[in-house]
Amino acid sequence: MKTVKIVTDSTADIPLYLQKELDISVVPLTVHFGEDSYEDGVDLTSGEFYEKLTSTQDIPTTSQPTPHQFETVYRRLHEEYNQSDIISIHLSSKLSGTFQSSYIASQTLGDEVPVTVVDSKRASYAIGVIIVELATLAQAGASKKVCMDRLSELLEDTNVYFMVDTLEYLEKNGRIGKASAILGSLLKIKPILSLNPEGEVYPFEKVRGKKKAVQRIIQELTDKYGDADLHIGISHAEAKDEAIEVMKQLHEHFSIKKEVITDIGPVIGTHVGPGTLSIAVTKMKS
């Protein structure tokens, strides 16, 4: 019998088939285009989002789930699986108030519905890779202690690198200055972005062209992981063919035991724009 239930939010960019297969509960964030609001992955697919993004002058905004939304999910899971512990893992608290909302909900419920809330300090499938590994363990009937011990390892072993195709959306959302965006576009600079241990976005390196960016990431992953067995996920913003090609390149260098190619959803896509590729990597349990 399963003793642990896993909850996350829509920014984990976990494919629907894995959500269903591993019984992962996903709480959606919201994307706003003017006066119109859409729940990420519920009312608006990734494809529909990028079509809207490129066909309108409106700059979309995003908002986190409310504590009430989390409370509703936690109560439902407790009623359905009243012997189960709930572990709720979310988008970096440095990027969103989602973690705070989930924490408030857990504190409101208290001992009535025990929930352990965790700041992943990551985004997109860098959260997803952690969730999938943990949910696989929970699916097999692992205890909360075993799951939490494994979670500590995953938080230590998981890294992510984003390659944006254009600096336009980072500039629109205030992540970089307009001058930097113009200069970067003129020089065809492709910044590789990552997340630091506190969960903040930082420029890992600047290179010219996506091919060089991929080679630089491969070099970095070789230094970090060597010949370890890996779970690698590539999330993309309307760049599936590129994602498939990059995954092929990664297979030439690493022992990949589990691979996932998934869409960057509307919330993360609002900030990085179409053409972005993200490579998330963690060690498999030996």
C-alpha positions in Angstrom: 0.0 0.0 0.0 1.2 3.5 -0.8 2.1 5.4 2.3 3.3 8.7 0.7 1.5 11.0 -1.7 3.4 13.5 -3.8 2.1 17.0 -4.7 3.8 19.6 -6.9 2.8 22.6 -9.1 2.5 23.0 -12.8 5.9 24.7 -13.2 7.5 21.2 -12.8 6.5 20.6 -16.4 5.9 16.9 -15.9 4.3 15.2 -18.9 0.6 14.2 -18.3 1.4 10.5 -18.9 3.9 10.6 -16.0 1.5 12.5 -13.8 -1.1 9.8 -14.3 1.3 6.8 -14.2 2.9 7.9 -10.9 -0.3 9.5 -9.4 1.3 12.9 -8.9 -1.1 15.7 -7.8 -0.3 19.0 -9.7 -1.6 22.4 -8.5 -1.7 24.9 -11.4 -0.4 28.4 -11.5 -2.3 31.0 -13.5 -1.3 32.9 -16.7 -2.9 36.3 -17.4 -3.2 37.8 -20.9 -4.8 41.2 -20.2 -8.2 40.5 -18.5 -8.1 36.8 -19.5 -6.8 34.2 -17.0 -5.9 30.6 -17.7 -4.8 27.8 -15.4 -1.4 26.5 -16.5 -1.9 23.1 -18.3 -5.6 23.1 -17.5 -7.2 25.9 -19.6 -4.2 26.5 -21.7 -1.8 24.0 -23.3 1.8 24.9 -24.1 1.1 25.1 -27.8 -1.9 27.4 -27.3 0.2 29.6 -25.0 3.1 30.1 -27.4 0.7 30.9 -30.2 -0.9 33.6 -28.0 2.5 34.8 -26.9 3.8 35.4 -30.4 0.6 36.8 -31.8 -0.1 39.5 -29.3 1.6 42.6 -28.0 0.3 41.9 -24.5 3.0 40.8 -22.0 1.5 38.0 -20.0 1.8 37.9 -16.3 1.7 34.9 -13.9 0.3 34.3 -10.4 0.8 31.5 -7.8 -2.0 29.3 -6.5 -3.8 30.5 -3.4 -3.3 28.8 0.0 -7.0 27.7 -0.3 -6.2 25.8 -3.6 -3.4 23.9 -1.8 -5.6 23.3 1.2 -8.3 21.8 -1.0 -5.8 19.4 -2.6 -4.3 18.4 0.8 -7.7 17.7 2.3 -8.8 15.6 -0.7 -5.7 13.5 -0.5 -6.1 13.0 3.2 -9.7 11.9 2.8 -8.9 9.5 0.0 -5.6 8.1 1.6 -6.0 8.9 5.3 -3.0 6.7 6.2 -0.7 8.5 3.8 1.8 11.2 4.4 1.9 14.2 1.9 5.1 15.6 0.6 4.6 18.8 -1.4 7.5 20.1 -3.5 7.5 23.4 -5.4 9.0 26.0 -7.6 11.9 28.0 -6.1 10.7 30.5 -3.5 13.1 33.0 -5.1 11.1 32.9 -8.3 7.5 32.6 -7.0 5.2 32.8 -4.0 4.0 29.2 -4.7 6.0 27.7 -2.0 4.7 30.2 0.5 1.1 29.5 -0.4 1.6 25.8 0.0 3.4 26.4 3.4 0.5 28.6 4.6 -2.0 25.9 3.7 0.0 23.2 5.5 0.2 25.4 8.7 -3.5 26.1 8.5 -4.3 22.4 8.4 -1.7 21.6 11.1 -1.9 18.1 12.6 -5.3 17.5 11.1 -3.7 16.9 7.7 0.1 16.4 8.1 1.9 17.9 5.1 5.7 18.3 4.6 6.3 21.3 2.2 9.7 21.6 0.4 11.3 24.4 -1.6 12.9 22.7 -4.6 15.0 25.8 -5.3 14.5 24.8 -9.0 12.3 25.4 -12.0 10.7 23.4 -14.9 11.7 19.8 -15.3 14.5 20.3 -12.8 11.6 20.1 -10.3 10.0 17.4 -12.4 13.1 15.1 -12.4 13.0 15.2 -8.6 9.3 14.6 -8.4 9.4 11.7 -10.9 12.2 9.9 -9.0 10.4 10.5 -5.6 7.0 9.5 -6.9 8.4 6.3 -8.3 9.7 5.4 -4.9 6.4 6.3 -3.3 4.6 4.2 -5.9 6.6 1.2 -4.7 5.4 1.7 -1.1 8.4 3.5 0.4 8.0 5.1 3.8 8.1 8.8 4.4 11.5 8.5 6.0 12.9 6.6 2.9 11.3 9.2 0.6 12.7 12.2 2.6 16.2 10.6 2.7 16.0 10.1 -1.1 14.7 13.7 -1.5 17.8 15.0 0.3 20.0 13.2 -2.2 18.0 14.4 -5.2 18.2 18.0 -4.0 22.0 17.6 -3.8 22.4 15.8 -7.1 20.1 17.7 -9.5 21.3 20.4 -11.8 19.7 22.4 -14.6 20.9 24.6 -17.5 18.6 26.8 -19.6 19.5 28.0 -23.1 17.3 30.8 -24.3 16.8 31.4 -28.0 16.1 35.1 -27.6 16.8 37.6 -24.8 13.5 39.5 -25.6 11.4 37.8 -22.9 14.0 38.1 -20.2 14.2 41.8 -21.0 10.4 42.2 -21.1 10.1 40.6 -17.7 12.8 42.7 -16.2 15.4 39.9 -15.8 18.0 41.8 -17.9 18.3 45.4 -19.2 17.2 46.5 -22.7 20.7 47.3 -23.7 22.0 43.9 -22.7 19.2 42.3 -24.8 19.9 44.3 -27.9 23.7 43.7 -27.6 23.2 40.0 -27.0 20.9 39.7 -30.1 23.4 41.6 -32.3 26.3 39.4 -31.2 24.1 36.2 -31.3 25.1 35.5 -27.7 23.2 32.6 -26.1 23.4 32.9 -22.4 23.4 29.6 -20.4 21.3 30.2 -17.3 21.3 28.0 -14.2 20.0 28.2 -10.6 22.3 28.7 -7.7 22.0 26.8 -4.4 19.5 29.4 -3.1 17.3 28.9 -6.2 18.0 32.2 -7.9 18.6 32.4 -11.7 22.1 33.4 -12.6 24.1 33.5 -15.9 26.3 30.4 -15.9 28.1 31.4 -19.1 27.7 33.3 -22.3 28.5 31.6 -25.7 27.8 32.4 -29.3 25.3 30.0 -30.7 23.3 27.1 -29.3 25.8 24.4 -30.6 28.5 25.8 -28.5 26.1 26.2 -25.6 25.3 22.4 -25.7 29.0 21.5 -25.9 29.7 23.7 -22.8 26.9 22.0 -20.9 28.1 18.6 -21.9 31.6 19.5 -20.5 30.1 20.7 -17.3 27.9 17.6 -16.8 30.9 15.4 -17.5 32.8 17.1 -14.7 29.9 16.8 -12.3 28.6 13.3 -13.1 31.3 11.3 -14.9 30.0 7.8 -15.8 27.1 7.8 -13.2 23.7 6.5 -14.2 21.5 9.5 -14.9 17.9 10.6 -15.3 18.0 13.4 -17.9 15.0 15.6 -18.9 15.0 18.1 -21.6 12.1 20.6 -21.5 11.6 22.8 -24.5 9.5 25.8 -25.7 8.3 24.9 -29.1 11.6 23.3 -30.0 10.9 19.5 -29.9 13.2 18.6 -32.8 16.1 20.4 -31.2 15.4 18.7 -27.9 15.4 15.3 -29.6 18.7 16.1 -31.3 20.3 17.3 -28.0 19.2 14.1 -26.2 20.9 12.1 -28.9 24.1 14.0 -28.3 23.8 13.4 -24.5 23.5 9.7 -25.1 26.9 9.7 -26.8 28.5 11.0 -23.6 26.5 9.7 -20.6 24.9 6.6 -19.1 21.2 7.7 -19.4 18.9 5.2 -17.7 15.8 7.4 -17.8 15.0 10.2 -20.3 12.1 12.6 -20.7 11.4 15.2 -23.3 8.7 17.6 -22.2 7.2 21.0 -22.9 8.1 24.1 -21.0 4.7 25.2 -19.8 3.1 28.7 -20.0 4.3 30.0 -16.6 8.0 29.3 -17.2 7.5 30.1 -20.9 6.3 33.6 -20.0 9.8 34.4 -18.8 12.1 32.5 -21.2 10.1 32.6 -24.5 9.9 30.2 -27.4 13.0 28.3 -28.6 14.3 27.8 -25.0 15.8 24.4 -24.1 16.4 23.3 -20.5 18.5 20.3 -19.5 17.8 18.8 -16.1 20.0 16.0 -14.7 20.1 13.9 -11.6 21.8 10.7 -10.4 19.8 7.5 -10.4 19.7 5.5 -7.2 22.5 2.9 -7.4 
